[in-house]
Amino acid sequence: MNKYESLFYNIETAWDCPPLTNEAIVLAEQRLGHPLPAAYLDVLRVHNGGYLRRSIYPKRYLPYLHNYLHLPVLYGIGGEEGIDSNLTWHEDIPRCKYLATQLGVDPIHVVVISRFGRFGLVLDYSKLRGSEPSLCFVYVGNSPEVNLEYIDESFASFIDSLEVDSEIECQFESIEQSPSENGGGLQLMHTD
């Protein structure tokens, strides 16, 4: 079993993207203007975006949160919901660049790989760690100031340290075991 197979719930969501191909990676990297981290691509080769089963990052204490970071979704590549996809109302802007401006961060040097309300997880290419971008948690509070918390880990070690959210886990166990009558299972929709 691949170590990333247990990362996502096995349900259909609005964040699912088509199976990842080498061509899709090349197109995405050209569109975004940055090479994507190898570990991020390794994850997407197993499940190209979706609702995370292992969604709790316990290592960082953030004063405006609990003692952990909750990351419910990881964006994939391609399709209508990929980080490189066009916005429906503006075909020249990739989704992740639009989300970066909503979070108040630099859309030129940042690629948003998850967004959940006022929070986001981004790859910051203005602060490289060797050849890879820094991983940064973004929080937009009630003030105009944007809070940035750099995660002092590689993407691979960050993903490896994610834990299952036990409160949500029991709700999804029954959904995964009993798909709906139309064969599609539960569909989770987002409101970005």
N, C-alpha and C positions, 0 to 999 in steps of 0.2 A: 504494500500500500504506500503510495506517495505521501510524504509528510504533509502536503497541502490539501489532501482530499477531505480531511476533517475540518478544514478552515471555514467552509461555507455550508449553509443549510441546503439540503437537496430538495429545494422547492423552486417553482418558477416565480421570478420577481421581475419588476419593471427595470431593474438594473442589469439583468442578464444581457450579455452581448454574444454575437455569434462565436463559434469556436475560433480560437486564435490561429492565424496563419503568419508565416514569415512575411508575406506581402503586406498584410495588415499592419505588422510592426513597422516595416519600412515606411509605409504611408503615414502612420501616426507620428513617427519620429520626425519625418519631414514637415508635417503640418504643425507640430508643436515646437519645432526648432531645437529639440534636445534629444539625446539618446536616453532611453528609459533604463532604469537599473535592471540588471540581470535577474535579481531575485524577484522583482515585481513581475517581470515577464514570465519567470518560472511559475509563479502563483497563477497568473492569467492563463497559462497553457493548461493548467488543471481545471480551472473554472474561471471563465472570462467575465469577471464582475459578478456582483450579487450581494445577498444578505449574509453577513458573517455570523457563523455559529460561535467561533472564538472571537469575541468582540470587546473584551475587557483588557486594557493595558494597565496593569497594577503598579508599575514602577515609578510613576511620576506623580508627585503631589502638586496639584494645581489649586491655588487658594480659592478660586471661584467655582470649583467642582467638589466632588467627593475625593477620595484618595485614589482615584483611578480615572482613566480616559475611556469612554465608551465609544467605540467605532462600529456602528451598526452596518455600514455598507462600504464596499470597496468597488470603485469604478473600474470598468474594463476598457477595452479598445474596440472600435468599430461599431457598426450598427447604429441605432438611433440614440443610444444612451452612453456611448463610449466617450472617453475624455477628449477624443479627437473629433467627435461628431459635430456637425453644423447645428447651430441653433435654428429652430424652425422659422424664426422671424428675421434672422440675419445670417445668411449663408457664409459670410466671410470670417466669422468668429467661432473658433472651436469652443465647445461647452466649457472646458476647464479654464479657458482664459476669461470667459464671462463670469464664471464662479469666482475666480480670483479677484476680479474687480468688485464683486458683491461682498467679498470678505475683506476688502480694503488692502490687498497685497498686490505686489508688482506682477502684472500678467505677462510680462516679458520673460522674467526669470523664474517664475513659479508655475508648477503644474499641480492642479488640485486633483487628488486621487480619492478623496472622500469629502462629502459635505453633509452636515446634519444640523439644520437650524443655524444657530449662530457660530457653530464650530466647523472646523475643516482640518483635514490632514493634507499637507502639501509637500511636494518635492521642491526644494529651493536650490536652484542652480547658481545663485549668486554666492553661495557658501558651500563649495565643494569639499567633500571628505575623500581625499584621494581623487579618484575619477568619478565618484558618485555624488549626486546632490545630497544636501542635508535634508533630514526629515524634520518637519516642523508642524506643530499643532497651533492652529490659529483660533482665537476666540474674539468675537466682536461683541463687546458689552454695550451698555446703555450710553457710554460716553463715545465721542468720536475716535478715541484711541483704540488701536488694534493691539491685542495682547498676543505675543509670539512666544512659544515655548519650544526651543530646539530639543529634539530627542537625541540624546547622545548614544545612538546606536545606528547600525546599518539597517537598511530596510529588512534584510533577512533576519537579523536578530530581533528586530521589533516584531515581525510577524511570528517568529518562533515563540516569543514571550506572551503572545495573546492568550487569554484564558476564556473558557466558556462562561457566559452569563447564566448562572443557575436559575435566576428568576424567569428568564425568557426560555431557557432550555426545555422546561417541562411543557410549555405551551406549544412548542414546535414539534416535540416528539410525536404527538398524536396527529399532527398535520402531515408529517412525512410518512407516517404509516398508513394513512387513509386518504388518498387523493380524492378530489371531488368527482362527481358523476361524469363531467365532461372530459375527464382524463387529464386535465391541465393542473390539478392541484390548486393550492391557494395561490392567488396572485397578489403580491404586495405592490402597491403603487406609491410613487413618491410625488412630492409637490415642490420640487426645486424650482 
